[in-house]
Amino acid sequence: MLEIAILFAVAAIFVILAVRYPKTVDFRFFKRQEKNLGEEQLEEARKILEEKPVEEIPVIDPNDPGDELDNYSDEVSELLKNARDKIESGKYATAENILIDAICKENKCAWAYERLGFIYLTMGKNLSDAAESFSMAVKLDRNNDRAWYGLGQIYFASGQHNKAINAYSKAVNISRSDADYQASLGKAYMEVRQYGKAAKALKRASSLDISNQEYKELASVAEDKHRLHSRASKL
């Protein structure tokens, strides 16, 4: 009986303590659950990333100027690109009409004027129309080397060699790596008997286009003439 009484007493004490001092909830179980849940989520996310194909990020070349015709409005840009395609396929008459349409929409389009000049020059039309187109192009864009070169060709063909030299020189200064520009400048210098400058330009053209036999021969002729001219001037 005494043992039973002791057991009841102990039980009563536990009940009293439980009521007066309730146990704080043990969060360790939940923390373990949260930890396990976090690891599962990370593992799931890792699997998803491994299964998902990596998208290739396009590499942008900072030195790539892009298409110069994209600088115009969408409507004009489309016309210019169409004209460019026609020119490349030799459909000059169609390209001419498209370029004129583009100029009517954007009258400060140097590219369109320059291409018109090229078409008129290539088709053998009135040189004054070509000269007017090239002149308008360089007026709108002083760095349009193709327009300066076109003007140089017109001046050279009409015997205005000093003007041709001026135009060719501008084209060369803008684009020094163009063999045709250098060669044309050298030929113009030959016409005014400035053989030293002619030889220099023609040698440059020959080095830029090593397969062009004409440039090599002209450079040699210019150098010989420069040598003879120098000797004669000393007599």
C-alpha positions, 0 to 999 in steps of 0.5 A, spaced: 500 500 500 505 504 501 508 503 494 502 505 491 501 511 495 508 513 493 507 512 486 500 516 486 504 522 490 509 522 484 504 522 479 500 528 482 507 532 483 508 531 475 501 533 474 502 539 478 508 541 475 505 540 468 500 545 470 504 550 473 510 550 469 508 547 462 513 545 457 516 549 452 514 546 445 521 543 442 522 546 436 528 542 434 523 537 430 521 542 426 528 545 425 530 539 422 524 538 418 525 545 415 532 544 414 531 537 410 525 541 406 530 546 404 535 541 402 530 538 398 528 544 395 535 546 393 536 539 390 530 540 386 532 546 383 539 544 381 536 538 377 531 543 374 537 547 372 541 541 370 535 539 365 534 546 362 538 548 356 543 554 357 541 559 352 546 562 348 548 569 349 549 573 343 556 576 342 556 583 340 562 586 337 563 593 339 567 594 333 561 592 328 558 598 326 552 594 323 548 596 317 549 604 316 542 604 313 538 602 319 540 609 321 534 612 317 527 611 319 524 604 318 520 606 311 526 609 308 531 604 311 527 599 307 527 603 301 535 603 301 536 596 302 531 594 296 535 599 292 542 596 294 539 589 292 537 592 286 544 595 285 548 589 287 544 585 281 545 590 276 538 593 276 540 600 275 534 603 272 529 600 278 534 602 283 534 609 281 527 610 281 527 607 288 533 611 291 529 617 288 523 615 292 527 615 298 530 622 297 523 624 296 521 622 303 528 623 306 532 629 302 538 629 307 540 622 305 547 622 303 547 615 301 542 615 296 545 621 293 552 617 292 548 611 290 545 615 284 551 618 282 554 611 282 548 609 277 549 615 273 556 614 272 556 606 271 550 607 266 554 612 262 548 618 263 549 625 263 556 626 267 553 633 270 547 629 273 552 624 277 556 630 279 550 633 282 549 627 286 556 626 288 556 633 290 550 633 294 552 627 298 559 630 300 555 636 302 551 632 307 556 627 309 563 630 308 566 623 310 563 619 304 569 617 301 565 613 295 562 620 293 569 624 293 572 618 289 566 619 284 567 626 283 574 625 282 572 620 277 568 625 273 573 631 274 579 626 271 574 624 265 573 631 264 581 633 264 580 637 270 586 633 274 587 638 279 580 638 282 581 630 281 587 630 285 583 634 290 577 629 290 581 623 290 585 625 296 579 626 300 577 619 299 584 617 300 584 620 307 578 617 309 579 610 307 587 609 306 586 602 305 582 602 298 587 600 293 583 603 287 583 610 291 590 610 291 591 608 284 586 613 281 590 619 285 597 616 283 594 616 275 592 624 277 598 626 279 602 623 273 597 627 269 600 633 272 607 630 272 608 630 279 611 623 279 614 623 286 607 623 289 604 619 283 609 613 285 608 614 292 600 613 291 601 607 286 606 603 290 601 604 296 596 601 291 600 596 289 602 594 296 594 594 298 592 589 291 599 585 290 595 581 285 594 587 280 599 587 275 597 594 272 599 598 279 606 595 279 607 597 272 604 604 273 608 605 280 615 603 276 613 608 270 612 613 275 618 612 279 622 612 273 619 618 271 620 621 277 628 619 277 629 622 270 625 629 272 629 630 278 636 629 274 633 634 269 631 639 274 639 639 276 642 640 270 
